[in-house]
Amino acid sequence: MSKKIKLLYFSDSAQAKTGFGRVAKCLLEYLYKTEKYIIVNACMMSVENSPELNATPWKSVGTIPANEQFQKQYQSDERIRQIAGYGYYMIDKIIKDEKPDILLCAQDVWGIFNLCLKPYWNKIPCIFWTTLDSLPIHEKAIEASQKCQPGNFWVWSNFAEKDMKKHGHNNVKTVCAPFDASEFNYIPKAKRMELRRKFNISSNVFCAGFIFRNQLRKSIFCLLEGYTQFKRENLGIDSKLLLHTCFSEGWNIMKQAEYYGVPKEDILTTYICENCLEYEVKPFIGEKQNCKFCQSLKSQRTTSPKLGVTEEQLCEIYNLMDVYCHPFNSGGLEGPASCESKFCELPVLVTNYSCGEEICEEGSGSLALDWTPYRDLQQNEFIKAATHPKSVTKQLSKVYRMKEEERRELGRQGRKWAVAKYDTDNASKKIDELLSGLTLTDYNFDFSVDKPNPDAVIPKIEDHKEWLKSMYKNILKMDVADDDKGLNDWLSKLKAAQND
């Protein structure tokens, strides 16, 4: 057997608690089983006192220092917490200690851009795999793609690839994230009705659902307004909104519901007991409810990243719904809309922007939600999507009026589409092929760098680009590519000076 490839996977979680975490779990389990790789997962956790680091069959290491002095700063300074999670304090040491053959960074590129300036970057195959969700594409992403070797800048959705190539940035490819389709399935009707009875949801109820982290970019208010109009246009309908989210963060959902006239009894949510971990779907009546399963007092909370349901339970929650609706202003992947709800064979309504463009492509089993662009003044003036409530109304009504077999056919179509793109065996296999095809090196992980030499003698070279590159090489001790931004800035200045 040939020598195993040592892969350092740099992400934000060791276990499946977040979107990045679920992807890490699926991908690393697949690669581990091939027996071709020695895997090290560097993740956003403390280097000590994190049980999750010891729970994986591969080696997992934390990027956050554990010493007492640092932890005091970490707890009190938001900026330190952010850069620590992105590996600022530990990733160089981890790379030097582990000496990987390949570095695969599944992170926000703006958070880890500094890696491509390190002495080890491209001395081994180094890959950025990042979520880009808004136009114009982040300038750090453009620059990072130029600093990656050909084929080593990956995005999670073809939304970003299409725009980057449109503007001449061709070193980019869409690499789909893997999710386990076997964990999410359509549950037969008899079992679905049994689940509904368990949670006192009538078989006649038309249930629209939204599974989301309660963040500002999730357009819950658009769903609430569209739902209100949907009820007005379908008088007498017995319907519910199942919002699987944390009501203690982000939007004040019940205040928004009152404003738009949504009856509070129409809003269902998922409660989970912090003692017995049983879940219950029922109308939202506040946090800290009593658990009917273990009789604990004030132990039920709405679901959150720290207290969530299992994949099996989440599959049941999806199957309580008749339609899945996902309005948002932007998103790099949106697992609930792109694959989980589709694996459960639900018709899917999603904002047709950002990764939503891919989710709405022909044959995907989705109905598009229309939107209007606006600018986010706090984030580089990115274009964001304001979902039209009228479009929510229109598409909810369309699904409601479908015959049962029409809904089933749309759902089956969606699952087929999602499995082909995202199921672990398909997506992970493609990643394995990409990694296996990389040319490995014998880099010695000596991070020392030559000191700049301001007195270096520069040879006479007629070609301006080659002359500038020799200055980088001899003075700054740097090799630069032909498309390097700094190099081309200097070329532009030389050209302007010649024209004066």
PEKA-V636385 format. One record per run of one state. SS is the DSSP state (H for helix, E for strand, - for the rest). FROM is the first residue (numbers start at 1). TO is the last residue. If there is no record, write none. Layout:
BEGIN
[[SS	FROM	TO] [SS	FROM	TO]]
END
This chain:
BEGIN
[[-	1	4] [E	5	10] [-	11	18] [H	19	34] [-	35	36] [E	37	46] [-	47	50] [H	51	54] [-	55	58] [E	59	64] [-	65	67] [H	68	76] [-	77	77] [H	78	85] [-	86	90] [H	91	98] [-	99	101] [E	102	106] [-	107	108] [H	109	117] [-	118	120] [E	121	121] [-	122	123] [E	124	130] [-	131	134] [E	135	135] [-	136	138] [H	139	147] [-	148	152] [E	153	155] [-	156	157] [H	158	166] [-	167	172] [E	173	174] [-	175	178] [E	179	179] [-	180	180] [H	181	183] [-	184	188] [H	189	198] [-	199	205] [E	206	211] [-	212	217] [E	218	218] [-	219	219] [H	220	233] [-	234	238] [E	239	244] [-	245	252] [H	253	260] [-	261	263] [H	264	266] [E	267	273] [-	274	278] [E	279	283] [-	284	288] [E	289	289] [-	290	299] [E	300	302] [-	303	303] [E	304	304] [-	305	306] [E	307	307] [-	308	310] [H	311	318] [-	319	322] [E	323	326] [-	327	327] [E	328	328] [-	329	334] [H	335	343] [-	344	346] [E	347	351] [-	352	354] [H	355	359] [-	360	365] [E	366	369] [-	370	370] [E	371	376] [-	377	381] [E	382	387] [-	388	388] [H	389	401] [-	402	403] [H	404	422] [E	423	423] [H	424	436] [-	437	463] [H	464	476] [-	477	484] [H	485	499] [-	500	500]]
END
